[in-house]
Amino acid sequence: MPLIDTVRAYLSEPEPTVSECRHCGTTVDPGVTRCPECDGEAIARYHVA
Ligand SMILES: [Zn+2]
């Protein structure tokens, strides 16, 4: 694979993060700051990579 294609593929990757509620463990969408399940505001973010 040409180098430019590798770079392009890398740049188009979404942020490899998972967001989940610290209270109940519900996985929420990135950017969500309040848990829809328990209404908690403690959202933890993990880098998956
Ligand atoms: Zn929760």
mmCIF file of the protein (N, C-alpha, C, O) and its ligand, coordinates in Angstrom:
data_MODEL
# 
_entry.id   MODEL 
# 
loop_
_entity.id 
_entity.type 
_entity.pdbx_number_of_molecules 
1 polymer     1 
2 non-polymer 1 
# 
_entity_poly.entity_id                      1 
_entity_poly.type                           'polypeptide(L)' 
_entity_poly.nstd_linkage                   no 
_entity_poly.nstd_monomer                   no 
_entity_poly.pdbx_seq_one_letter_code       MPLIDTVRAYLSEPEPTVSECRHCGTTVDPGVTRCPECDGEAIARYHVA 
_entity_poly.pdbx_seq_one_letter_code_can   MPLIDTVRAYLSEPEPTVSECRHCGTTVDPGVTRCPECDGEAIARYHVA 
_entity_poly.pdbx_strand_id                 A 
# 
loop_
_entity_poly_seq.entity_id 
_entity_poly_seq.num 
_entity_poly_seq.mon_id 
_entity_poly_seq.hetero 
1 1  MET n 
1 2  PRO n 
1 3  LEU n 
1 4  ILE n 
1 5  ASP n 
1 6  THR n 
1 7  VAL n 
1 8  ARG n 
1 9  ALA n 
1 10 TYR n 
1 11 LEU n 
1 12 SER n 
1 13 GLU n 
1 14 PRO n 
1 15 GLU n 
1 16 PRO n 
1 17 THR n 
1 18 VAL n 
1 19 SER n 
1 20 GLU n 
1 21 CYS n 
1 22 ARG n 
1 23 HIS n 
1 24 CYS n 
1 25 GLY n 
1 26 THR n 
1 27 THR n 
1 28 VAL n 
1 29 ASP n 
1 30 PRO n 
1 31 GLY n 
1 32 VAL n 
1 33 THR n 
1 34 ARG n 
1 35 CYS n 
1 36 PRO n 
1 37 GLU n 
1 38 CYS n 
1 39 ASP n 
1 40 GLY n 
1 41 GLU n 
1 42 ALA n 
1 43 ILE n 
1 44 ALA n 
1 45 ARG n 
1 46 TYR n 
1 47 HIS n 
1 48 VAL n 
1 49 ALA n 
# 
loop_
_struct_asym.id 
_struct_asym.entity_id 
A 1 
B 2 
# 
loop_
_chem_comp.id 
_chem_comp.type 
_chem_comp.mon_nstd_flag 
ALA 'L-peptide linking' y 
ARG 'L-peptide linking' y 
ASP 'L-peptide linking' y 
CYS 'L-peptide linking' y 
GLU 'L-peptide linking' y 
GLY 'peptide linking'   y 
HIS 'L-peptide linking' y 
ILE 'L-peptide linking' y 
LEU 'L-peptide linking' y 
MET 'L-peptide linking' y 
PRO 'L-peptide linking' y 
SER 'L-peptide linking' y 
THR 'L-peptide linking' y 
TYR 'L-peptide linking' y 
VAL 'L-peptide linking' y 
ZN  non-polymer         . 
# 
_pdbx_entity_nonpoly.entity_id   2 
_pdbx_entity_nonpoly.name        ? 
_pdbx_entity_nonpoly.comp_id     ZN 
# 
_pdbx_nonpoly_scheme.asym_id         B 
_pdbx_nonpoly_scheme.entity_id       2 
_pdbx_nonpoly_scheme.mon_id          ZN 
_pdbx_nonpoly_scheme.ndb_seq_num     1 
_pdbx_nonpoly_scheme.pdb_seq_num     101 
_pdbx_nonpoly_scheme.auth_seq_num    101 
_pdbx_nonpoly_scheme.pdb_mon_id      ZN 
_pdbx_nonpoly_scheme.auth_mon_id     ZN 
_pdbx_nonpoly_scheme.pdb_strand_id   A 
_pdbx_nonpoly_scheme.pdb_ins_code    . 
# 
loop_
_atom_site.group_PDB 
_atom_site.id 
_atom_site.type_symbol 
_atom_site.label_atom_id 
_atom_site.label_alt_id 
_atom_site.label_comp_id 
_atom_site.label_asym_id 
_atom_site.label_entity_id 
_atom_site.label_seq_id 
_atom_site.pdbx_PDB_ins_code 
_atom_site.Cartn_x 
_atom_site.Cartn_y 
_atom_site.Cartn_z 
_atom_site.occupancy 
_atom_site.B_iso_or_equiv 
_atom_site.pdbx_formal_charge 
_atom_site.auth_seq_id 
_atom_site.auth_comp_id 
_atom_site.auth_asym_id 
_atom_site.auth_atom_id 
_atom_site.pdbx_PDB_model_num 
ATOM   1   N  N  . MET A 1 1  ? 0.858   -1.201 0.000  1.00 0.00 ? 1   MET A N  1 
ATOM   2   C  CA . MET A 1 1  ? 0.000   0.000  0.000  1.00 0.00 ? 1   MET A CA 1 
ATOM   3   C  C  . MET A 1 1  ? 0.887   1.243  0.000  1.00 0.00 ? 1   MET A C  1 
ATOM   4   O  O  . MET A 1 1  ? 1.799   1.345  0.821  1.00 0.00 ? 1   MET A O  1 
ATOM   5   N  N  . PRO A 1 2  ? 0.636   2.187  -0.907 1.00 0.00 ? 2   PRO A N  1 
ATOM   6   C  CA . PRO A 1 2  ? 1.425   3.441  -0.913 1.00 0.00 ? 2   PRO A CA 1 
ATOM   7   C  C  . PRO A 1 2  ? 1.272   4.178  0.414  1.00 0.00 ? 2   PRO A C  1 
ATOM   8   O  O  . PRO A 1 2  ? 0.229   4.119  1.065  1.00 0.00 ? 2   PRO A O  1 
ATOM   9   N  N  . LEU A 1 3  ? 2.336   4.868  0.792  1.00 0.00 ? 3   LEU A N  1 
ATOM   10  C  CA . LEU A 1 3  ? 2.348   5.548  2.090  1.00 0.00 ? 3   LEU A CA 1 
ATOM   11  C  C  . LEU A 1 3  ? 1.196   6.537  2.227  1.00 0.00 ? 3   LEU A C  1 
ATOM   12  O  O  . LEU A 1 3  ? 0.580   6.625  3.289  1.00 0.00 ? 3   LEU A O  1 
ATOM   13  N  N  . ILE A 1 4  ? 0.900   7.283  1.165  1.00 0.00 ? 4   ILE A N  1 
ATOM   14  C  CA . ILE A 1 4  ? -0.153  8.299  1.255  1.00 0.00 ? 4   ILE A CA 1 
ATOM   15  C  C  . ILE A 1 4  ? -1.494  7.667  1.603  1.00 0.00 ? 4   ILE A C  1 
ATOM   16  O  O  . ILE A 1 4  ? -2.286  8.269  2.327  1.00 0.00 ? 4   ILE A O  1 
ATOM   17  N  N  . ASP A 1 5  ? -1.760  6.474  1.105  1.00 0.00 ? 5   ASP A N  1 
ATOM   18  C  CA . ASP A 1 5  ? -3.014  5.807  1.434  1.00 0.00 ? 5   ASP A CA 1 
ATOM   19  C  C  . ASP A 1 5  ? -3.049  5.403  2.901  1.00 0.00 ? 5   ASP A C  1 
ATOM   20  O  O  . ASP A 1 5  ? -4.098  5.465  3.543  1.00 0.00 ? 5   ASP A O  1 
ATOM   21  N  N  . THR A 1 6  ? -1.907  4.993  3.428  1.00 0.00 ? 6   THR A N  1 
ATOM   22  C  CA . THR A 1 6  ? -1.835  4.622  4.834  1.00 0.00 ? 6   THR A CA 1 
ATOM   23  C  C  . THR A 1 6  ? -2.135  5.827  5.720  1.00 0.00 ? 6   THR A C  1 
ATOM   24  O  O  . THR A 1 6  ? -2.876  5.725  6.697  1.00 0.00 ? 6   THR A O  1 
ATOM   25  N  N  . VAL A 1 7  ? -1.547  6.971  5.363  1.00 0.00 ? 7   VAL A N  1 
ATOM   26  C  CA . VAL A 1 7  ? -1.769  8.196  6.131  1.00 0.00 ? 7   VAL A CA 1 
ATOM   27  C  C  . VAL A 1 7  ? -3.232  8.605  6.064  1.00 0.00 ? 7   VAL A C  1 
ATOM   28  O  O  . VAL A 1 7  ? -3.825  8.990  7.072  1.00 0.00 ? 7   VAL A O  1 
ATOM   29  N  N  . ARG A 1 8  ? -3.804  8.521  4.879  1.00 0.00 ? 8   ARG A N  1 
ATOM   30  C  CA . ARG A 1 8  ? -5.197  8.924  4.712  1.00 0.00 ? 8   ARG A CA 1 
ATOM   31  C  C  . ARG A 1 8  ? -6.128  8.038  5.548  1.00 0.00 ? 8   ARG A C  1 
ATOM   32  O  O  . ARG A 1 8  ? -7.063  8.529  6.181  1.00 0.00 ? 8   ARG A O  1 
ATOM   33  N  N  . ALA A 1 9  ? -5.866  6.753  5.544  1.00 0.00 ? 9   ALA A N  1 
ATOM   34  C  CA . ALA A 1 9  ? -6.687  5.825  6.318  1.00 0.00 ? 9   ALA A CA 1 
ATOM   35  C  C  . ALA A 1 9  ? -6.564  6.127  7.810  1.00 0.00 ? 9   ALA A C  1 
ATOM   36  O  O  . ALA A 1 9  ? -7.547  6.059  8.549  1.00 0.00 ? 9   ALA A O  1 
ATOM   37  N  N  . TYR A 1 10 ? -5.356  6.459  8.243  1.00 0.00 ? 10  TYR A N  1 
ATOM   38  C  CA . TYR A 1 10 ? -5.134  6.759  9.648  1.00 0.00 ? 10  TYR A CA 1 
ATOM   39  C  C  . TYR A 1 10 ? -5.901  8.008  10.064 1.00 0.00 ? 10  TYR A C  1 
ATOM   40  O  O  . TYR A 1 10 ? -6.526  8.034  11.124 1.00 0.00 ? 10  TYR A O  1 
ATOM   41  N  N  . LEU A 1 11 ? -5.853  9.045  9.227  1.00 0.00 ? 11  LEU A N  1 
ATOM   42  C  CA . LEU A 1 11 ? -6.501  10.307 9.557  1.00 0.00 ? 11  LEU A CA 1 
ATOM   43  C  C  . LEU A 1 11 ? -8.027  10.197 9.562  1.00 0.00 ? 11  LEU A C  1 
ATOM   44  O  O  . LEU A 1 11 ? -8.703  10.966 10.245 1.00 0.00 ? 11  LEU A O  1 
ATOM   45  N  N  . SER A 1 12 ? -8.563  9.252  8.811  1.00 0.00 ? 12  SER A N  1 
ATOM   46  C  CA . SER A 1 12 ? -10.012 9.119  8.735  1.00 0.00 ? 12  SER A CA 1 
ATOM   47  C  C  . SER A 1 12 ? -10.569 8.249  9.860  1.00 0.00 ? 12  SER A C  1 
ATOM   48  O  O  . SER A 1 12 ? -11.785 8.137  10.015 1.00 0.00 ? 12  SER A O  1 
ATOM   49  N  N  . GLU A 1 13 ? -9.691  7.638  10.639 1.00 0.00 ? 13  GLU A N  1 
ATOM   50  C  CA . GLU A 1 13 ? -10.148 6.810  11.748 1.00 0.00 ? 13  GLU A CA 1 
ATOM   51  C  C  . GLU A 1 13 ? -10.835 7.670  12.807 1.00 0.00 ? 13  GLU A C  1 
ATOM   52  O  O  . GLU A 1 13 ? -10.311 8.727  13.159 1.00 0.00 ? 13  GLU A O  1 
ATOM   53  N  N  . PRO A 1 14 ? -11.976 7.255  13.320 1.00 0.00 ? 14  PRO A N  1 
ATOM   54  C  CA . PRO A 1 14 ? -12.597 7.977  14.425 1.00 0.00 ? 14  PRO A CA 1 
ATOM   55  C  C  . PRO A 1 14 ? -11.772 7.812  15.689 1.00 0.00 ? 14  PRO A C  1 
ATOM   56  O  O  . PRO A 1 14 ? -10.952 6.900  15.797 1.00 0.00 ? 14  PRO A O  1 
ATOM   57  N  N  . GLU A 1 15 ? -11.994 8.693  16.633 1.00 0.00 ? 15  GLU A N  1 
ATOM   58  C  CA . GLU A 1 15 ? -11.276 8.607  17.897 1.00 0.00 ? 15  GLU A CA 1 
ATOM   59  C  C  . GLU A 1 15 ? -11.541 7.263  18.567 1.00 0.00 ? 15  GLU A C  1 
ATOM   60  O  O  . GLU A 1 15 ? -12.693 6.910  18.821 1.00 0.00 ? 15  GLU A O  1 
ATOM   61  N  N  . PRO A 1 16 ? -10.498 6.527  18.847 1.00 0.00 ? 16  PRO A N  1 
ATOM   62  C  CA . PRO A 1 16 ? -10.683 5.203  19.449 1.00 0.00 ? 16  PRO A CA 1 
ATOM   63  C  C  . PRO A 1 16 ? -10.941 5.292  20.947 1.00 0.00 ? 16  PRO A C  1 
ATOM   64  O  O  . PRO A 1 16 ? -10.130 4.854  21.763 1.00 0.00 ? 16  PRO A O  1 
ATOM   65  N  N  . THR A 1 17 ? -12.075 5.861  21.283 1.00 0.00 ? 17  THR A N  1 
ATOM   66  C  CA . THR A 1 17 ? -12.400 6.007  22.692 1.00 0.00 ? 17  THR A CA 1 
ATOM   67  C  C  . THR A 1 17 ? -13.755 5.380  22.998 1.00 0.00 ? 17  THR A C  1 
ATOM   68  O  O  . THR A 1 17 ? -14.637 5.315  22.142 1.00 0.00 ? 17  THR A O  1 
ATOM   69  N  N  . VAL A 1 18 ? -13.897 4.927  24.225 1.00 0.00 ? 18  VAL A N  1 
ATOM   70  C  CA . VAL A 1 18 ? -15.169 4.412  24.708 1.00 0.00 ? 18  VAL A CA 1 
ATOM   71  C  C  . VAL A 1 18 ? -15.566 5.257  25.907 1.00 0.00 ? 18  VAL A C  1 
ATOM   72  O  O  . VAL A 1 18 ? -14.756 5.498  26.802 1.00 0.00 ? 18  VAL A O  1 
ATOM   73  N  N  . SER A 1 19 ? -16.805 5.702  25.923 1.00 0.00 ? 19  SER A N  1 
ATOM   74  C  CA . SER A 1 19 ? -17.301 6.471  27.048 1.00 0.00 ? 19  SER A CA 1 
ATOM   75  C  C  . SER A 1 19 ? -18.310 5.630  27.807 1.00 0.00 ? 19  SER A C  1 
ATOM   76  O  O  . SER A 1 19 ? -19.232 5.066  27.219 1.00 0.00 ? 19  SER A O  1 
ATOM   77  N  N  . GLU A 1 20 ? -18.128 5.551  29.109 1.00 0.00 ? 20  GLU A N  1 
ATOM   78  C  CA . GLU A 1 20 ? -19.099 4.809  29.892 1.00 0.00 ? 20  GLU A CA 1 
ATOM   79  C  C  . GLU A 1 20 ? -19.320 5.448  31.244 1.00 0.00 ? 20  GLU A C  1 
ATOM   80  O  O  . GLU A 1 20 ? -18.447 6.136  31.774 1.00 0.00 ? 20  GLU A O  1 
ATOM   81  N  N  . CYS A 1 21 ? -20.505 5.213  31.799 1.00 0.00 ? 21  CYS A N  1 
ATOM   82  C  CA . CYS A 1 21 ? -20.881 5.772  33.086 1.00 0.00 ? 21  CYS A CA 1 
ATOM   83  C  C  . CYS A 1 21 ? -20.110 5.104  34.207 1.00 0.00 ? 21  CYS A C  1 
ATOM   84  O  O  . CYS A 1 21 ? -20.016 3.878  34.267 1.00 0.00 ? 21  CYS A O  1 
ATOM   85  N  N  . ARG A 1 22 ? -19.561 5.916  35.092 1.00 0.00 ? 22  ARG A N  1 
ATOM   86  C  CA . ARG A 1 22 ? -18.815 5.351  36.225 1.00 0.00 ? 22  ARG A CA 1 
ATOM   87  C  C  . ARG A 1 22 ? -19.754 4.722  37.247 1.00 0.00 ? 22  ARG A C  1 
ATOM   88  O  O  . ARG A 1 22 ? -19.338 3.883  38.046 1.00 0.00 ? 22  ARG A O  1 
ATOM   89  N  N  . HIS A 1 23 ? -21.007 5.125  37.221 1.00 0.00 ? 23  HIS A N  1 
ATOM   90  C  CA . HIS A 1 23 ? -21.955 4.608  38.211 1.00 0.00 ? 23  HIS A CA 1 
ATOM   91  C  C  . HIS A 1 23 ? -22.511 3.254  37.819 1.00 0.00 ? 23  HIS A C  1 
ATOM   92  O  O  . HIS A 1 23 ? -22.462 2.307  38.605 1.00 0.00 ? 23  HIS A O  1 
ATOM   93  N  N  . CYS A 1 24 ? -23.050 3.155  36.583 1.00 0.00 ? 24  CYS A N  1 
ATOM   94  C  CA . CYS A 1 24 ? -23.744 1.932  36.207 1.00 0.00 ? 24  CYS A CA 1 
ATOM   95  C  C  . CYS A 1 24 ? -23.066 1.183  35.068 1.00 0.00 ? 24  CYS A C  1 
ATOM   96  O  O  . CYS A 1 24 ? -23.477 0.077  34.717 1.00 0.00 ? 24  CYS A O  1 
ATOM   97  N  N  . GLY A 1 25 ? -22.023 1.786  34.488 1.00 0.00 ? 25  GLY A N  1 
ATOM   98  C  CA . GLY A 1 25 ? -21.287 1.077  33.460 1.00 0.00 ? 25  GLY A CA 1 
ATOM   99  C  C  . GLY A 1 25 ? -21.906 1.124  32.080 1.00 0.00 ? 25  GLY A C  1 
ATOM   100 O  O  . GLY A 1 25 ? -21.437 0.449  31.164 1.00 0.00 ? 25  GLY A O  1 
ATOM   101 N  N  . THR A 1 26 ? -22.961 1.919  31.921 1.00 0.00 ? 26  THR A N  1 
ATOM   102 C  CA . THR A 1 26 ? -23.597 2.031  30.614 1.00 0.00 ? 26  THR A CA 1 
ATOM   103 C  C  . THR A 1 26 ? -22.682 2.733  29.624 1.00 0.00 ? 26  THR A C  1 
ATOM   104 O  O  . THR A 1 26 ? -22.125 3.786  29.932 1.00 0.00 ? 26  THR A O  1 
ATOM   105 N  N  . THR A 1 27 ? -22.526 2.169  28.460 1.00 0.00 ? 27  THR A N  1 
ATOM   106 C  CA . THR A 1 27 ? -21.740 2.801  27.413 1.00 0.00 ? 27  THR A CA 1 
ATOM   107 C  C  . THR A 1 27 ? -22.580 3.876  26.740 1.00 0.00 ? 27  THR A C  1 
ATOM   108 O  O  . THR A 1 27 ? -23.701 3.618  26.302 1.00 0.00 ? 27  THR A O  1 
ATOM   109 N  N  . VAL A 1 28 ? -22.027 5.084  26.662 1.00 0.00 ? 28  VAL A N  1 
ATOM   110 C  CA . VAL A 1 28 ? -22.753 6.203  26.066 1.00 0.00 ? 28  VAL A CA 1 
ATOM   111 C  C  . VAL A 1 28 ? -21.999 6.709  24.846 1.00 0.00 ? 28  VAL A C  1 
ATOM   112 O  O  . VAL A 1 28 ? -20.825 6.387  24.662 1.00 0.00 ? 28  VAL A O  1 
ATOM   113 N  N  . ASP A 1 29 ? -22.662 7.493  24.019 1.00 0.00 ? 29  ASP A N  1 
ATOM   114 C  CA . ASP A 1 29 ? -22.023 8.027  22.826 1.00 0.00 ? 29  ASP A CA 1 
ATOM   115 C  C  . ASP A 1 29 ? -20.946 9.029  23.211 1.00 0.00 ? 29  ASP A C  1 
ATOM   116 O  O  . ASP A 1 29 ? -21.059 9.695  24.240 1.00 0.00 ? 29  ASP A O  1 
ATOM   117 N  N  . PRO A 1 30 ? -19.895 9.143  22.389 1.00 0.00 ? 30  PRO A N  1 
ATOM   118 C  CA . PRO A 1 30 ? -18.859 10.145 22.646 1.00 0.00 ? 30  PRO A CA 1 
ATOM   119 C  C  . PRO A 1 30 ? -19.479 11.540 22.705 1.00 0.00 ? 30  PRO A C  1 
ATOM   120 O  O  . PRO A 1 30 ? -20.311 11.884 21.865 1.00 0.00 ? 30  PRO A O  1 
ATOM   121 N  N  . GLY A 1 31 ? -19.084 12.336 23.680 1.00 0.00 ? 31  GLY A N  1 
ATOM   122 C  CA . GLY A 1 31 ? -19.628 13.672 23.802 1.00 0.00 ? 31  GLY A CA 1 
ATOM   123 C  C  . GLY A 1 31 ? -20.774 13.756 24.782 1.00 0.00 ? 31  GLY A C  1 
ATOM   124 O  O  . GLY A 1 31 ? -21.134 14.845 25.228 1.00 0.00 ? 31  GLY A O  1 
ATOM   125 N  N  . VAL A 1 32 ? -21.360 12.605 25.126 1.00 0.00 ? 32  VAL A N  1 
ATOM   126 C  CA . VAL A 1 32 ? -22.440 12.595 26.109 1.00 0.00 ? 32  VAL A CA 1 
ATOM   127 C  C  . VAL A 1 32 ? -21.846 12.844 27.487 1.00 0.00 ? 32  VAL A C  1 
ATOM   128 O  O  . VAL A 1 32 ? -20.873 12.198 27.875 1.00 0.00 ? 32  VAL A O  1 
ATOM   129 N  N  . THR A 1 33 ? -22.432 13.778 28.223 1.00 0.00 ? 33  THR A N  1 
ATOM   130 C  CA . THR A 1 33 ? -21.879 14.127 29.523 1.00 0.00 ? 33  THR A CA 1 
ATOM   131 C  C  . THR A 1 33 ? -22.778 13.697 30.674 1.00 0.00 ? 33  THR A C  1 
ATOM   132 O  O  . THR A 1 33 ? -22.425 13.862 31.842 1.00 0.00 ? 33  THR A O  1 
ATOM   133 N  N  . ARG A 1 34 ? -23.932 13.151 30.341 1.00 0.00 ? 34  ARG A N  1 
ATOM   134 C  CA . ARG A 1 34 ? -24.840 12.711 31.394 1.00 0.00 ? 34  ARG A CA 1 
ATOM   135 C  C  . ARG A 1 34 ? -25.404 11.346 31.012 1.00 0.00 ? 34  ARG A C  1 
ATOM   136 O  O  . ARG A 1 34 ? -25.899 11.149 29.902 1.00 0.00 ? 34  ARG A O  1 
ATOM   137 N  N  . CYS A 1 35 ? -25.320 10.415 31.949 1.00 0.00 ? 35  CYS A N  1 
ATOM   138 C  CA . CYS A 1 35 ? -25.781 9.058  31.674 1.00 0.00 ? 35  CYS A CA 1 
ATOM   139 C  C  . CYS A 1 35 ? -27.300 9.007  31.507 1.00 0.00 ? 35  CYS A C  1 
ATOM   140 O  O  . CYS A 1 35 ? -28.033 9.485  32.373 1.00 0.00 ? 35  CYS A O  1 
ATOM   141 N  N  . PRO A 1 36 ? -27.777 8.431  30.402 1.00 0.00 ? 36  PRO A N  1 
ATOM   142 C  CA . PRO A 1 36 ? -29.222 8.339  30.173 1.00 0.00 ? 36  PRO A CA 1 
ATOM   143 C  C  . PRO A 1 36 ? -29.882 7.293  31.069 1.00 0.00 ? 36  PRO A C  1 
ATOM   144 O  O  . PRO A 1 36 ? -31.104 7.292  31.214 1.00 0.00 ? 36  PRO A O  1 
ATOM   145 N  N  . GLU A 1 37 ? -29.102 6.413  31.666 1.00 0.00 ? 37  GLU A N  1 
ATOM   146 C  CA . GLU A 1 37 ? -29.661 5.342  32.492 1.00 0.00 ? 37  GLU A CA 1 
ATOM   147 C  C  . GLU A 1 37 ? -29.858 5.768  33.941 1.00 0.00 ? 37  GLU A C  1 
ATOM   148 O  O  . GLU A 1 37 ? -30.929 5.564  34.513 1.00 0.00 ? 37  GLU A O  1 
ATOM   149 N  N  . CYS A 1 38 ? -28.815 6.363  34.535 1.00 0.00 ? 38  CYS A N  1 
ATOM   150 C  CA . CYS A 1 38 ? -28.888 6.691  35.963 1.00 0.00 ? 38  CYS A CA 1 
ATOM   151 C  C  . CYS A 1 38 ? -28.793 8.192  36.209 1.00 0.00 ? 38  CYS A C  1 
ATOM   152 O  O  . CYS A 1 38 ? -28.784 8.630  37.359 1.00 0.00 ? 38  CYS A O  1 
ATOM   153 N  N  . ASP A 1 39 ? -28.722 9.000  35.118 1.00 0.00 ? 39  ASP A N  1 
ATOM   154 C  CA . ASP A 1 39 ? -28.654 10.454 35.223 1.00 0.00 ? 39  ASP A CA 1 
ATOM   155 C  C  . ASP A 1 39 ? -27.384 10.919 35.920 1.00 0.00 ? 39  ASP A C  1 
ATOM   156 O  O  . ASP A 1 39 ? -27.333 12.028 36.453 1.00 0.00 ? 39  ASP A O  1 
ATOM   157 N  N  . GLY A 1 40 ? -26.377 10.086 35.917 1.00 0.00 ? 40  GLY A N  1 
ATOM   158 C  CA . GLY A 1 40 ? -25.103 10.460 36.526 1.00 0.00 ? 40  GLY A CA 1 
ATOM   159 C  C  . GLY A 1 40 ? -24.280 11.305 35.569 1.00 0.00 ? 40  GLY A C  1 
ATOM   160 O  O  . GLY A 1 40 ? -24.379 11.156 34.351 1.00 0.00 ? 40  GLY A O  1 
ATOM   161 N  N  . GLU A 1 41 ? -23.463 12.195 36.130 1.00 0.00 ? 41  GLU A N  1 
ATOM   162 C  CA . GLU A 1 41 ? -22.637 13.054 35.294 1.00 0.00 ? 41  GLU A CA 1 
ATOM   163 C  C  . GLU A 1 41 ? -21.190 12.597 35.243 1.00 0.00 ? 41  GLU A C  1 
ATOM   164 O  O  . GLU A 1 41 ? -20.353 13.252 34.621 1.00 0.00 ? 41  GLU A O  1 
ATOM   165 N  N  . ALA A 1 42 ? -20.890 11.488 35.885 1.00 0.00 ? 42  ALA A N  1 
ATOM   166 C  CA . ALA A 1 42 ? -19.518 10.988 35.901 1.00 0.00 ? 42  ALA A CA 1 
ATOM   167 C  C  . ALA A 1 42 ? -19.324 10.020 34.736 1.00 0.00 ? 42  ALA A C  1 
ATOM   168 O  O  . ALA A 1 42 ? -19.546 8.816  34.868 1.00 0.00 ? 42  ALA A O  1 
ATOM   169 N  N  . ILE A 1 43 ? -18.908 10.564 33.600 1.00 0.00 ? 43  ILE A N  1 
ATOM   170 C  CA . ILE A 1 43 ? -18.670 9.739  32.424 1.00 0.00 ? 43  ILE A CA 1 
ATOM   171 C  C  . ILE A 1 43 ? -17.169 9.533  32.270 1.00 0.00 ? 43  ILE A C  1 
ATOM   172 O  O  . ILE A 1 43 ? -16.408 10.496 32.188 1.00 0.00 ? 43  ILE A O  1 
ATOM   173 N  N  . ALA A 1 44 ? -16.756 8.290  32.232 1.00 0.00 ? 44  ALA A N  1 
ATOM   174 C  CA . ALA A 1 44 ? -15.352 7.965  32.071 1.00 0.00 ? 44  ALA A CA 1 
ATOM   175 C  C  . ALA A 1 44 ? -15.063 7.716  30.596 1.00 0.00 ? 44  ALA A C  1 
ATOM   176 O  O  . ALA A 1 44 ? -15.881 7.127  29.889 1.00 0.00 ? 44  ALA A O  1 
ATOM   177 N  N  . ARG A 1 45 ? -13.896 8.166  30.132 1.00 0.00 ? 45  ARG A N  1 
ATOM   178 C  CA . ARG A 1 45 ? -13.506 7.916  28.745 1.00 0.00 ? 45  ARG A CA 1 
ATOM   179 C  C  . ARG A 1 45 ? -12.218 7.107  28.720 1.00 0.00 ? 45  ARG A C  1 
ATOM   180 O  O  . ARG A 1 45 ? -11.244 7.418  29.407 1.00 0.00 ? 45  ARG A O  1 
ATOM   181 N  N  . TYR A 1 46 ? -12.248 6.084  27.923 1.00 0.00 ? 46  TYR A N  1 
ATOM   182 C  CA . TYR A 1 46 ? -11.071 5.241  27.786 1.00 0.00 ? 46  TYR A CA 1 
ATOM   183 C  C  . TYR A 1 46 ? -10.579 5.260  26.348 1.00 0.00 ? 46  TYR A C  1 
ATOM   184 O  O  . TYR A 1 46 ? -11.374 5.199  25.410 1.00 0.00 ? 46  TYR A O  1 
ATOM   185 N  N  . HIS A 1 47 ? -9.276  5.344  26.181 1.00 0.00 ? 47  HIS A N  1 
ATOM   186 C  CA . HIS A 1 47 ? -8.708  5.174  24.851 1.00 0.00 ? 47  HIS A CA 1 
ATOM   187 C  C  . HIS A 1 47 ? -8.532  3.680  24.605 1.00 0.00 ? 47  HIS A C  1 
ATOM   188 O  O  . HIS A 1 47 ? -7.845  2.983  25.352 1.00 0.00 ? 47  HIS A O  1 
ATOM   189 N  N  . VAL A 1 48 ? -9.164  3.215  23.550 1.00 0.00 ? 48  VAL A N  1 
ATOM   190 C  CA . VAL A 1 48 ? -9.144  1.783  23.264 1.00 0.00 ? 48  VAL A CA 1 
ATOM   191 C  C  . VAL A 1 48 ? -7.821  1.367  22.647 1.00 0.00 ? 48  VAL A C  1 
ATOM   192 O  O  . VAL A 1 48 ? -7.324  0.269  22.898 1.00 0.00 ? 48  VAL A O  1 
ATOM   193 N  N  . ALA A 1 49 ? -7.248  2.260  21.829 1.00 0.00 ? 49  ALA A N  1 
ATOM   194 C  CA . ALA A 1 49 ? -5.999  1.928  21.137 1.00 0.00 ? 49  ALA A CA 1 
ATOM   195 C  C  . ALA A 1 49 ? -4.880  1.781  22.160 1.00 0.00 ? 49  ALA A C  1 
ATOM   196 O  O  . ALA A 1 49 ? -3.739  1.502  21.791 1.00 0.00 ? 49  ALA A O  1 
HETATM 197 ZN ZN . ZN  B 2 .  ? -25.180 5.504  34.680 1.00 0.00 2 101 ZN  A ZN 1 
# 
